[in-house]
Amino acid sequence: MKRGTKIGWFLIALSVILSVWVIVSQSSDASQATESGLVLSDDGTVLEDYTGNGGAVTIPDGVTTINAGVFASKDITSVVMPSSVTSMGTGVFSGCTSLASVSLSSSLNGIPEETFRECLSLGSVTIPDSATSIGSNAFYGCASLSSVSIPASVSSISTDAFSGCGNLSNISVASGNGAYASSDGCLYNASKTRLLLVPEGKTSLAIAAGTTTIGTGALQDCTGISTVSLPNSVTTIEANAFTDSGVETITIPASVTSIAAQSSWTPSTIYGVSGSAAEKYAKDNNIVFVVLGDNQDDDNNDDNNDDNNNNNNGGNTNGDNNGNNNGANNGDNGSNNGTSDGDVVNPDGSITHADGSVTTADGRVIKSATNGGTASHTKDATPTTADGIDPRYFLCIAIFAGGIGVILYSRFNKMKYLSQNHKDRS
């Protein structure tokens, strides 16, 4: 009988020891905090949280991943990121209004959505050569951001990546980029046939010679530009290209055969050739139309092309697989095919939407929506139940209950044995 009791107490002691081990291991595995307030994973590769007081932050070497929102709304002023960092979650620096300087990792694979959202003091950012994408609202509301340099490695830029950057006047793209190019501080596809984005802080615009398409949202929210003259190469103005812009007067050549609907934009005057798409658009939208003589129209566009030759800051890249987009949009000019948050305008003019679908600029579906989501990598952790309880605790409870059971069973047998002996003696 004593043997059963000893086994029971052994099991109880074992359950207590295991419980202590689980508690200690959870505390150890969860994180290790540095003196600067950086909370790292147990192996030091994941930056999980920040509890510091702000100011300058240097992320230690060996960190490979920065979790989402780690520095969000913290009072940090500068960040130095080691080359070991390869990925970040969303919104890592979102709301850091005092952040003025960032040195990004040379191995970073991209700028996720809302990374620098409303970092009001951030004046410039150099995106590393390792980055391939710039996500939705990555720089939204960066009021002090004046210039951005995009390396040759970037192949995907969200349509709203630089929304709300009212002081941004220059976007430069490195030569050799197979998807994008720049001219006069504006973003184009690699062959410069499609104008993709005019920075909101620009006050004048010289459109690159050879441009055939003014893309969806190209001048959206460009309130500082009041006059635009399109070169004779332009054939298409896509939906909402001028939405909420400050353009009051625009010269549209006879080469333009398609002008789609433009929400929240009503210029005071459109200059163009009689009988052109420009005249029809002006008439349909009750806008003053001024007819230009052939010579005057040619002179205006020649001047514009000369300006482009003097202000061309980006070179063409060879092997642009997208080709020139010279096709006119013969569909309903009243259709509205604007983009929304998270959409990506591809260099060929097609739009990849947040749900995975792909459409042409005029709304034709190229690829239907998919149900798949974007995968993210997180540090492996001990599995938990639906309530977040470590299942090892259940093992401890089971062992503890087993020990109690063995003791009770042993005592029950002992009482039964004593009772039987008592009866035998009687």
Stockholm file with secondary structure:
# STOCKHOLM 1.0

chainA/1-426         MKRGTKIGWFLIALSVILSVWVIVSQSSDASQATESGLVLSDDGTVLEDYTGNGGAVTIPDGVTTINAGVFASKDITSVVMPSSVTSMGTGVFSGCTSLASVSLSSSLNGIPEETFRECLSLGSVTIPDSATSIGSNAFYGCASLSSVSIPASVSSISTDAFSGCGNLSNISVASGNGAYASSDGCLYNASKTRLLLVPEGKTSLAIAAGTTTIGTGALQDCTGISTVSLPNSVTTIEANAFTDSGVETITIPASVTSIAAQSSWTPSTIYGVSGSAAEKYAKDNNIVFVVLGDNQDDDNNDDNNDDNNNNNNGGNTNGDNNGNNNGANNGDNGSNNGTSDGDVVNPDGSITHADGSVTTADGRVIKSATNGGTASHTKDATPTTADGIDPRYFLCIAIFAGGIGVILYSRFNKMKYLSQNHKDRS
#=GR chainA/1-426 SS CHHHHHHHHHHHHHHHHHHHHHHHHHHHHHCEECTTSEEECTTSCEEEEECSCCEEEECCTTCCEECTTTTTTCCEEEEECCTTCCEECTTTTTTCTTCCEEECCTTCCCBCTTTTTTCTTCCEEECCTTCCEECTTTTTTCTTCCEEEECTTCCEEBTTTTTTCTTCCEEEECTTCSSEEEETTEEEETTSCEEEECCTTCSCCCCCTTCCEECTTTTTTCTTCCEEECCTTCCEECTTTTTTCCCCEEECCTTCCEECCCTTCCCSEEEECTTSHHHHHHHHTTCEEEECCHHHHHHHHHHHHHHHHHSCCSCCCTTCTTCCCCCCCCSCTTCCCCCCTTCEECTTSCEECTTSCEECTTSCEEECCCCCCCCCCCCCCCCCCTTCCCTHHHHHHHHHHHHHHHHHHHHHHHHHHHHHHHHHHC
#=GC SS_cons         CHHHHHHHHHHHHHHHHHHHHHHHHHHHHHCEECTTSEEECTTSCEEEEECSCCEEEECCTTCCEECTTTTTTCCEEEEECCTTCCEECTTTTTTCTTCCEEECCTTCCCBCTTTTTTCTTCCEEECCTTCCEECTTTTTTCTTCCEEEECTTCCEEBTTTTTTCTTCCEEEECTTCSSEEEETTEEEETTSCEEEECCTTCSCCCCCTTCCEECTTTTTTCTTCCEEECCTTCCEECTTTTTTCCCCEEECCTTCCEECCCTTCCCSEEEECTTSHHHHHHHHTTCEEEECCHHHHHHHHHHHHHHHHHSCCSCCCTTCTTCCCCCCCCSCTTCCCCCCTTCEECTTSCEECTTSCEECTTSCEEECCCCCCCCCCCCCCCCCCTTCCCTHHHHHHHHHHHHHHHHHHHHHHHHHHHHHHHHHHC
//
